[in-house]
Amino acid sequence: MDARKIALLLGALVVAAVTAFMARTMFAGAGAPSAAAATQAQPQDNLPQVLVATRPLPVGTILTPDSFRYQPWPKELVQQVYYIKGESEPPLAGTVVRVALTAGQPITQGALVKPGDRGFLAAALGPGMRAVTIPVSSQTGVAGFVFPGDRIDLVLTQTVEGGGDGPALKTAETIIRNIRVLATDQRTDKTTSEDGKTEVQTFSTVTLEATPRIAEKIALAQALGQISLSLRSIADNNAELERAIAAGEVSVADKNDPKAEKEYLIAVASRPVDNDPTFVTGADVSRFARRSVPARPADRSGGAASAGAVEFGGPVVRVARGNAVTAVPVGGR
């Protein structure tokens, strides 16, 4: 064989051997980073557990046990204000958010207000809302079965005397619906027994969350008569939303944003309502009770008697202004 061909063959074998060696080295090096990454991923159990929000928590949200959870967090990113598992006391259910938190964001100790802390009630109030307190008894307070966070209706019972003889008019009227209870007496959370069950306790005052206008109505209602609480079902929020939609009170501006639309509808379903009040009178309960305000006794002229009134012998026209009836002679003023 020609020496030239032998030299070319040997060179080809050397090149092939070098290529195979380099390829083997490259494939072995590619597997090393994944192994190293897997080795680094294993010490997750050694990372500190930080308390994070499980869902968006706007200002004024009252925390529940499902509002937060512990999550592994890089050591170099842990701050002293975080709630760390085993190192700091976690927030109790019933604390209020005073700084808005997003889902997955660590909960800081300054972002929460605990019951009894200064400014707790102000943080629990929604934007533009007011806190108003009313006295109740065991009869008017649903025997203690109303707890902070529940929603109730307010029923006003009053006696309307009128200006005439006979018994006064008895009436009951639902003046406010779907109003949130902030506290009973000075308790802002439910009292539980040693076995974890909610204890029913009577209370003498109830603090409610209301708009400024509704707060004025509640203050005036206390002067008119007696206010009783009527506990609402949780399912009534959907019914209230359907009523608002049917009445044309709900109008979503941006219907292309399902998230914004959902938040708006939830806000509508949870707002207090003071329009379309319902009422009953004594006659609706008993056939022997009145249905209207007693009118003033009529005089000989057919009108209403009043101090200093002049009797007319001729024809008169009776003019009713509210509950007052006056007699005006024909041709007179």
ChimeraX attribute file (.defattr): number of C-alpha atoms within 10 A of each C-alpha:
attribute: neighborCount
match mode: 1-to-1
recipient: residues
	/A:1	5
	/A:2	6
	/A:3	8
	/A:4	8
	/A:5	10
	/A:6	11
	/A:7	10
	/A:8	11
	/A:9	12
	/A:10	11
	/A:11	12
	/A:12	12
	/A:13	11
	/A:14	11
	/A:15	12
	/A:16	12
	/A:17	12
	/A:18	11
	/A:19	12
	/A:20	11
	/A:21	11
	/A:22	12
	/A:23	12
	/A:24	10
	/A:25	11
	/A:26	11
	/A:27	10
	/A:28	11
	/A:29	11
	/A:30	10
	/A:31	10
	/A:32	11
	/A:33	11
	/A:34	11
	/A:35	11
	/A:36	10
	/A:37	10
	/A:38	11
	/A:39	10
	/A:40	10
	/A:41	10
	/A:42	9
	/A:43	9
	/A:44	12
	/A:45	9
	/A:46	11
	/A:47	12
	/A:48	18
	/A:49	22
	/A:50	24
	/A:51	23
	/A:52	24
	/A:53	20
	/A:54	17
	/A:55	14
	/A:56	14
	/A:57	21
	/A:58	15
	/A:59	19
	/A:60	22
	/A:61	21
	/A:62	24
	/A:63	18
	/A:64	13
	/A:65	10
	/A:66	10
	/A:67	16
	/A:68	22
	/A:69	16
	/A:70	18
	/A:71	16
	/A:72	16
	/A:73	18
	/A:74	12
	/A:75	11
	/A:76	6
	/A:77	7
	/A:78	15
	/A:79	12
	/A:80	10
	/A:81	13
	/A:82	19
	/A:83	22
	/A:84	23
	/A:85	15
	/A:86	10
	/A:87	10
	/A:88	13
	/A:89	10
	/A:90	18
	/A:91	20
	/A:92	12
	/A:93	17
	/A:94	20
	/A:95	23
	/A:96	27
	/A:97	23
	/A:98	22
	/A:99	17
	/A:100	14
	/A:101	20
	/A:102	14
	/A:103	13
	/A:104	16
	/A:105	16
	/A:106	25
	/A:107	25
	/A:108	18
	/A:109	15
	/A:110	11
	/A:111	15
	/A:112	23
	/A:113	24
	/A:114	19
	/A:115	19
	/A:116	12
	/A:117	10
	/A:118	10
	/A:119	12
	/A:120	19
	/A:121	21
	/A:122	16
	/A:123	21
	/A:124	24
	/A:125	21
	/A:126	16
	/A:127	11
	/A:128	8
	/A:129	17
	/A:130	18
	/A:131	19
	/A:132	19
	/A:133	18
	/A:134	16
	/A:135	16
	/A:136	22
	/A:137	16
	/A:138	13
	/A:139	11
	/A:140	17
	/A:141	22
	/A:142	15
	/A:143	15
	/A:144	18
	/A:145	14
	/A:146	24
	/A:147	23
	/A:148	18
	/A:149	17
	/A:150	17
	/A:151	26
	/A:152	21
	/A:153	21
	/A:154	21
	/A:155	23
	/A:156	21
	/A:157	20
	/A:158	19
	/A:159	17
	/A:160	15
	/A:161	15
	/A:162	17
	/A:163	15
	/A:164	15
	/A:165	11
	/A:166	13
	/A:167	14
	/A:168	19
	/A:169	19
	/A:170	20
	/A:171	21
	/A:172	19
	/A:173	16
	/A:174	21
	/A:175	21
	/A:176	22
	/A:177	22
	/A:178	23
	/A:179	24
	/A:180	20
	/A:181	22
	/A:182	26
	/A:183	23
	/A:184	25
	/A:185	16
	/A:186	14
	/A:187	16
	/A:188	23
	/A:189	17
	/A:190	19
	/A:191	13
	/A:192	11
	/A:193	10
	/A:194	6
	/A:195	6
	/A:196	8
	/A:197	10
	/A:198	12
	/A:199	13
	/A:200	15
	/A:201	14
	/A:202	18
	/A:203	19
	/A:204	15
	/A:205	16
	/A:206	22
	/A:207	22
	/A:208	25
	/A:209	24
	/A:210	25
	/A:211	21
	/A:212	14
	/A:213	11
	/A:214	20
	/A:215	18
	/A:216	12
	/A:217	15
	/A:218	22
	/A:219	13
	/A:220	11
	/A:221	18
	/A:222	15
	/A:223	10
	/A:224	14
	/A:225	16
	/A:226	16
	/A:227	26
	/A:228	22
	/A:229	21
	/A:230	18
	/A:231	19
	/A:232	16
	/A:233	11
	/A:234	10
	/A:235	8
	/A:236	14
	/A:237	18
	/A:238	15
	/A:239	12
	/A:240	19
	/A:241	20
	/A:242	15
	/A:243	14
	/A:244	17
	/A:245	14
	/A:246	10
	/A:247	9
	/A:248	9
	/A:249	11
	/A:250	16
	/A:251	12
	/A:252	13
	/A:253	10
	/A:254	9
	/A:255	11
	/A:256	9
	/A:257	10
	/A:258	10
	/A:259	9
	/A:260	14
	/A:261	16
	/A:262	13
	/A:263	11
	/A:264	15
	/A:265	18
	/A:266	14
	/A:267	11
	/A:268	19
	/A:269	21
	/A:270	17
	/A:271	19
	/A:272	20
	/A:273	20
	/A:274	18
	/A:275	10
	/A:276	10
	/A:277	12
	/A:278	11
	/A:279	14
	/A:280	14
	/A:281	19
	/A:282	18
	/A:283	15
	/A:284	13
	/A:285	13
	/A:286	10
	/A:287	9
	/A:288	9
	/A:289	15
	/A:290	19
	/A:291	18
	/A:292	16
	/A:293	18
	/A:294	18
	/A:295	16
	/A:296	19
	/A:297	14
	/A:298	15
	/A:299	15
	/A:300	10
	/A:301	19
	/A:302	17
	/A:303	22
	/A:304	21
	/A:305	19
	/A:306	13
	/A:307	5
	/A:308	6
	/A:309	12
	/A:310	11
	/A:311	14
	/A:312	16
	/A:313	10
	/A:314	8
	/A:315	13
	/A:316	17
	/A:317	15
	/A:318	16
	/A:319	13
	/A:320	11
	/A:321	8
	/A:322	6
	/A:323	12
	/A:324	12
	/A:325	18
	/A:326	18
	/A:327	22
	/A:328	16
	/A:329	16
	/A:330	12
	/A:331	8
	/A:332	7
	/A:333	5
